[in-house]
Structure formats: structure tokens, C-alpha cells
Amino acid sequence: MPTLILVRHGRSTANTAGVLAGRAPGVALDERGAAQAAALPARLSPAPLTAVVSSPLQRCRETVAPLLEVRPWLTLHVEDRISECDYGDWSGRKLAELADEPLMEVVQQHPSAAAFPGGESMRAMQARAVDAVREWNARIEEAHGPEAVYAMCSHGDIIKALVADALGMHLDLFQRISVEPCSVTAIRYTRLRPYLVRLGDTGDFGSLAPREDGGGAAADRDAAVGGGAGAA
């Protein structure tokens, strides 16, 4: 079965503003996110990609645009099922404000029980994303063979949920997984089990350094949904 390269979109204007973007339109890459996207083709140059699949949201399509420019023979396939979690009434709100919501503790500690007001549950989010990947695995294998490699650009919570599924982890543990903006995660699927071969690889270890205030990327993620939406 194929190897799937999962790319989280580059840093967005919502990430910079500390806002939970959700599916709100008009959320683009910020300057740093655009630079991350521009560097993506070189990072993925050793991978013989056979297809590129993307969430329909603007920030994902902007992330894969430089890759498609370098490899014009690849067709972009848009897949609604790997779109961002539908955060419903939480969409567009400040993460600092959401930290005081009682539901946030459930999202962080018991996400399989979390359903966003006016939106979807995290269980439903994971189920649709896993179904999409399994169907794309079958399509890619049929078209390009079992050793094929393809890329999929999506969002933090989606990628974390797919990694949890690949590892046989309960969704309640998926908040322990970290995927930074424009990070690369790779899962090699086989007939009997998936293998996680890369996780959240950015090639940059600067985010591991402690901040002057004693925090860091991990501290930011502890108070966030959206796959660590407040992370740089």
C-alpha cells in the first residue's frame, strides 16, 4: 500500500493572531507561512510523488502551490473530508478567550467526548479523515502501484487524528501529538498495519529552545485546539 506524506499548512494569519480559524474563509498564509510553503518543494524533492491531495481551505491550497509549480505534471485533488474540524460557534474566536470555556478542558483531556457547539464532534472529524485516507490509499495503489508515495495537505487536528489512528491510539490521547505549521508527517501503509516513519518534521529545532518567559511551543499547544494553532 502507498506511503502518505501529510503536510500541515504553513503558518496562517489566524495562527499569528491567536484565533481559531476553523473553516472561516479568507484565512491565508502569513509572511512566514508563505516562506515555509516556498521551501516545501526542496524538502520533498527526494519523494517521488504521484499525487497531491489538499483540504479545500485557502491556507492549504496556498501551501501546496509552490510544490505544484515545481512539479506541473501533478494534479491537485481537493478532498473535503480532510478539511479543518468544524468548530462551529468557536470559529473565529480568540484562543485565549476559549481557554476559559468548560468545553476546552474536555477537548484537551477527553476529546472523544467533545462536540463543538454548532459544529462537529472530534470523533466525527477523525472518522471522516480516516475514511478519506483509506479511500485515497486504494485509489493511489490502483493507479500507481503499492510502492507509490503521495502528499496530502491538511490541518493540525486532522493530522494528529490520522497519526493516532495509524498508531492504534485512542482519540483521547491524540493531544499528546505535535505537528507544527508546515511540518511533514509520513505514514507507510501495509496490508496488516501502518508504520509512522516521520512525525512533525520541520528540519528546524529552534522551537525546542525555552523562551525567556519559561514557556515554549509546548506551553502554547497545551492551551490550544487546531493542532497547536497558537504555535509558531
N, C-alpha and C positions, 0 to 999 in steps of 0.2 A: 504493500500500500504506500501512498505518497508520503513525502515529508512536507509538513506545513510550517511555513515561516510566518509567524504572527508579528505584525508591526503595530505598535501603538502610535497613533497620530502624534505629530510634533507638538511642541508647547503652543497652546492657543491663547487667544486674548482672554478667554474665560479663566484659564489656569492662572494667568498673570493677575487678574482682578480678584481671584479667590471666589469665583462664582461657580455654582453647579450648573453647567450649561445644559445638560440633558440633550433633548432634541431641538432646542431653540434654533431657529435659522440665523444665518449671518455670523456664526462663530468661526472665525478664520484663524490661521496660524499667526502668531506674533512674529516679531523680527527673529528671535532666537529659533522659533519653530520652523520658520522658512529656511534658516541656515541648516537646521537638523535635517530637513527634507532634502536640501541640496546635497548633503553629504551621504544620503542613503544609497544612491547608486554605487558609489565606490565601496561602501561597506558590504553591499550584497553582490559585488562583482563576481566572486567565486561561485555563486549559486546559479545553476543552470535553470532559471525559472521558466516554467511552461505556461503560467497564467498569473494574473493579478486580480484579486477579488477585493472589493472595498465596501465598507459601510457607505450609505448614501450621503452622509453628512459632509459638509464642506471641508472641515478640517482634515478628514481622512483623504478625500479626493485631492486636496492640495498637497498632502504628504507624499502620495504616490506619483504625482505629476512629473517630478524630475526623473523618476525611475522609468516611467513610460516614454519620456523624451529620449532617454539613452537607449532604450530597447523598444523602438517603434513597432516591432513585429508582434509585441504582446498586446492583447486586447484587454481593456478594463471591463470586468464584470462587476456590476453593482448588486449587492446582496442585502436586502432589507433586514434579514434575520440577524445580522451582526451589527446592526445599528446600536447606538447607545441605549442603556437602560432607560425606560420611560419613567422618569422621576415625577411625573405628574405635577402636582401643585408645588413641589420643591424646585422645579426647574427655574433657573434664573435667580435663585436666592443666594445670598452670601453664605459661604460655608461656616464662617464664624457665627452667624445667626442660627444656622441649622444645628450647630453643636449643642444648643440648649433644648432642642426638641427631644422629648422622651423616646421617639422612634429611633433617633440616632444611636442610642445605646443598643437597641435591638439590631440595627443594621451592622453594627460593629461586632456584637457578641453572639447573635443568633440570627444571621442573615437569612437562613432558610424560612424563618417566620416573618420576615419583613415584607410588607407591601406598601408601596408609596401612595399616599392619598391622591386619587385621580390618575394614578399611573398603574404600573405593573408590579408584580412580586418579583423578588430576586430569583425564586425558583423558576418562574416562567421565563425570565431572562436567560438563565443557564440552559434551560431545556431547548429553547429555540436556537440558541447559538450552537449547541452540541448537535442538534439535528442538521443544521446548515453545514457544519464541518463534515459530518458523516456523508451527507449527500455530495458535497464537493469532492471529498476523497474518492468516492465511487466514480464521479464524472471524470476527474483528472486521471485516475488509473485507466479507465476505459479508453480515454483519448491518447494518453502519453505513456502508459505502462506503469508497473508497480514501483519503479525507482524514481518517478517524477518528483519534482520539487515545485511548489507554488507558494505564492505570498498572499497574505490576507491582512488588510489594514483595518483595524478596529479600535476599540476603546478599552480603557483600563479595566473596568469591571467585567467586560465581556472576556477579555484575555485571561484575567485571573480565574474566571469561572471555567474556561476551557482547560486551563492548566490543572485546576482542581479535579476536573473530570478525568483528564489523562493520568493523573497520579492516583486515582481511586480515593480521593479525599472527599469527605463530606463538605457540602457548601458552607457549613458553619465554620470551617477552618480557612476559607479562601481569603479572608482578610490578612492572613499571615504571609500572603504572596505579594511581592512588589514588582510593578512594571512602570518604569519611568517613561516620560514622553519620548517618543521615537526610539524606544528600546525594541530589541529583537528577541523574540522567543521562538524556539523551534521544537516541534514535536514530530517524531518519526513514528508513523502508524504502521503496525503489522497486523497479521491475521489474528493474533492472540492478545496482544497488548500494545499500548502506545509507550514510547520512550521519550522522556523530556531530555533534550540534548543541549538546549540553551534556555536561559531564563533571564529576561530583563536586561540583556546585554546592550550597553551603550558604548563600551570602549572607554568610558570616562569614569574614573574613580574619585573625582573631586567631591561628589555628593556624599562620600563616606566620611569626609572630614567633619569634625564637630564645628558647630557655629560658635561665635563669640558669646551668644546668649545661652549656650549649653544645650540648644536644640539641635536640629538637623532634619534631613529629609524624612527620617523615620518618624520623628515627632510630628511633622506636618501631616503625614499619612494617617497617624492614629486618630486625627480629628476629621478625616475626610471620607467622602464616598467618591465614586467616579474613578476608582483605581488609583487614588492618591492624587486627586485633582489639584491639590494645592502644591504638589511637588514641582520643583524646577526641572 
